Amino acid sequence: MLKIWGLFGKTPPLEGDYCLARAKNDIRDFRSEVISGPEAALLLGIPERTFRQLVENGAIPKAARGEYVLGDVSEAYWKHCLAGEGLEAEQTRLTKAKADIAELELAELRSETHRSAAVMRVWADNVINAKTRLLAIPTKIAPELVGKSFQEVQMALKTEINEALQELSEYDERRIASTAASFRK
């Protein structure tokens, strides 16, 4: 079996600077080394069955029957792992986006949230109604104010203006919900 120092916590017995220098000079390039399937699985830290499945799927290339080039195996395995992380990340992102959309739709059906277009339409209607009521005040109360004191005129105008503005201060959830429902259709 091929022995590679430094894998799985195994280290060569080096002592002092002389041994370190000797180790640097003894370094070999193992990338072209031919290894067996079980050795490759052990080096990659995966079960042999998983290694065989990767070979069958074409993720890891074979050199010959039951033999593999160490450099090709390690490079193909890491490419496979990185591609898998990218795919898993995309699938996770898509799943999360679908869940977020489902939550928003459910909250809308429960009238916990409303579409901004529906809220804008209801508020635009409220503003138009308030404007119409405010502009109608002079015509409506002018005949009633003839011959009244300044304070009575002021009080009557204030009352009419407050009634016209009251509609703007009210939140009508049913009206917003029904408007929102028309957007869902």
C-alpha positions as CSV (number, residue, x, y, z in Angstrom):
1,M,0.0,0.0,0.0
2,L,1.2,3.5,-0.8
3,K,2.3,5.5,2.2
4,I,2.0,9.3,2.1
5,W,3.2,11.2,5.1
6,G,1.0,13.9,6.5
7,L,-2.4,12.4,5.7
8,F,-4.8,11.4,8.5
9,G,-2.5,12.8,11.3
10,K,0.5,10.7,10.4
11,T,3.8,12.6,10.3
12,P,7.3,11.4,9.5
13,P,9.8,11.0,12.3
14,L,11.7,14.3,11.8
15,E,14.1,15.7,14.4
16,G,16.0,18.9,14.1
17,D,16.9,21.1,11.1
18,Y,18.9,18.3,9.4
19,C,15.9,16.0,9.2
20,L,13.7,18.8,7.9
21,A,16.2,19.7,5.2
22,R,16.5,16.0,4.3
23,A,12.6,15.7,4.1
24,K,12.4,18.7,1.8
25,N,15.0,17.1,-0.5
26,D,13.1,13.7,-0.4
27,I,9.8,15.2,-1.5
28,R,8.3,13.3,-4.4
29,D,5.5,14.2,-6.7
30,F,2.8,11.6,-6.0
31,R,0.3,13.0,-8.6
32,S,1.3,10.4,-11.2
33,E,1.3,7.5,-8.7
34,V,-1.1,4.7,-9.7
35,I,-3.3,3.5,-6.8
36,S,-6.1,1.0,-6.2
37,G,-9.8,1.9,-5.6
38,P,-9.6,1.1,-1.8
39,E,-6.5,3.2,-1.5
40,A,-8.1,6.1,-3.3
41,A,-11.2,5.9,-1.1
42,L,-8.9,5.8,2.0
43,L,-6.9,8.8,0.9
44,L,-10.1,10.8,0.1
45,G,-11.6,9.8,3.4
46,I,-14.8,8.4,1.9
47,P,-16.3,4.9,1.9
48,E,-15.3,2.5,-0.9
49,R,-18.9,2.3,-2.0
50,T,-19.1,6.1,-2.4
51,F,-15.8,6.0,-4.4
52,R,-17.2,3.3,-6.7
53,Q,-20.4,5.4,-7.2
54,L,-18.3,8.4,-8.2
55,V,-16.3,6.3,-10.7
56,E,-19.6,4.9,-12.1
57,N,-21.1,8.4,-12.5
58,G,-17.9,9.5,-14.3
59,A,-16.9,12.0,-11.6
60,I,-13.6,10.2,-11.1
61,P,-11.6,8.9,-14.1
62,K,-10.1,5.4,-14.2
63,A,-6.6,4.7,-15.5
64,A,-7.1,1.0,-16.0
65,R,-9.2,-1.8,-14.5
66,G,-9.3,-1.0,-10.7
67,E,-6.4,1.4,-11.0
68,Y,-6.4,5.2,-10.6
69,V,-3.9,8.0,-11.0
70,L,-3.7,9.8,-7.6
71,G,-3.5,13.3,-9.1
72,D,-6.5,12.8,-11.4
73,V,-8.5,11.2,-8.6
74,S,-7.8,14.0,-6.1
75,E,-8.5,16.8,-8.7
76,A,-11.7,15.2,-9.9
77,Y,-12.9,14.6,-6.4
78,W,-12.4,18.2,-5.3
79,K,-14.0,19.5,-8.5
80,H,-17.0,17.2,-7.8
81,C,-17.2,18.4,-4.2
82,L,-17.1,22.1,-5.2
83,A,-19.6,21.6,-7.9
84,G,-21.9,19.8,-5.5
85,E,-21.6,22.6,-3.0
86,G,-22.6,25.1,-5.7
87,L,-25.6,23.0,-6.7
88,E,-26.6,22.4,-3.1
89,A,-26.3,26.1,-2.4
90,E,-28.5,26.9,-5.4
91,Q,-31.1,24.3,-4.4
92,T,-31.1,25.6,-0.8
93,R,-31.6,29.2,-2.1
94,L,-34.4,28.1,-4.4
95,T,-36.1,26.1,-1.6
96,K,-35.8,29.1,0.7
97,A,-37.2,31.5,-1.9
98,K,-40.2,29.2,-2.5
99,A,-40.8,28.9,1.2
100,D,-40.6,32.7,1.6
101,I,-43.2,33.2,-1.2
102,A,-45.5,30.6,0.3
103,E,-45.3,32.4,3.7
104,L,-46.1,35.8,2.1
105,E,-49.0,34.3,0.2
106,L,-50.3,32.7,3.4
107,A,-50.0,36.0,5.3
108,E,-51.8,37.8,2.5
109,L,-54.7,35.2,2.6
110,R,-54.9,35.7,6.4
111,S,-55.0,39.5,5.8
112,E,-51.9,39.8,7.9
113,T,-50.2,41.6,5.0
114,H,-51.5,43.4,1.9
115,R,-50.1,44.1,-1.5
116,S,-48.8,47.7,-1.7
117,A,-50.9,48.3,-4.8
118,A,-54.1,47.5,-2.9
119,V,-53.1,49.8,0.0
120,M,-52.2,52.6,-2.4
121,R,-55.5,52.3,-4.2
122,V,-57.5,52.4,-0.9
123,W,-55.5,55.4,0.3
124,A,-55.9,57.2,-3.0
125,D,-59.6,56.7,-2.7
126,N,-59.6,58.0,0.8
127,V,-57.7,61.1,-0.2
128,I,-60.0,61.8,-3.1
129,N,-63.1,61.4,-0.8
130,A,-61.5,63.7,1.8
131,K,-60.7,66.3,-0.9
132,T,-64.3,66.1,-2.2
133,R,-65.7,66.6,1.3
134,L,-63.4,69.5,2.1
135,L,-64.3,71.2,-1.2
136,A,-68.0,70.8,-0.4
137,I,-67.8,72.5,3.0
138,P,-68.4,76.1,1.8
139,T,-71.4,75.1,-0.3
140,K,-72.9,72.9,2.4
141,I,-72.6,75.2,5.4
142,A,-72.5,78.7,3.9
143,P,-76.3,79.2,4.2
144,E,-76.3,78.0,7.8
145,L,-73.6,80.5,8.8
146,V,-75.3,83.7,7.6
147,G,-75.7,86.1,10.5
148,K,-73.6,83.9,12.9
149,S,-70.8,85.3,15.1
150,F,-67.1,84.8,14.3
151,Q,-66.7,82.1,16.9
152,E,-69.8,80.1,15.7
153,V,-68.5,80.2,12.1
154,Q,-65.1,79.1,13.2
155,M,-66.6,76.2,15.3
156,A,-68.9,75.1,12.4
157,L,-66.0,75.1,9.9
158,K,-63.7,73.2,12.4
159,T,-66.4,70.5,12.9
160,E,-67.0,70.0,9.2
161,I,-63.2,69.9,8.4
162,N,-62.7,67.3,11.2
163,E,-65.5,65.2,9.9
164,A,-64.0,65.3,6.4
165,L,-60.6,64.4,7.7
166,Q,-61.9,61.6,10.0
167,E,-62.1,59.3,7.0
168,L,-58.3,59.6,6.4
169,S,-57.6,58.6,10.0
170,E,-59.6,55.4,9.9
171,Y,-58.0,52.1,8.9
172,D,-60.5,49.9,7.1
173,E,-58.9,46.5,6.9
174,R,-62.0,44.9,5.2
175,R,-61.8,47.5,2.4
176,I,-58.1,46.9,1.9
177,A,-58.5,43.1,2.1
178,S,-61.3,43.2,-0.6
179,T,-59.2,45.4,-2.8
180,A,-56.2,43.1,-2.3
181,A,-58.4,40.1,-3.2
182,S,-59.2,41.8,-6.5
183,F,-55.5,41.9,-7.3
184,R,-55.1,38.1,-6.7
185,K,-57.7,37.2,-9.3
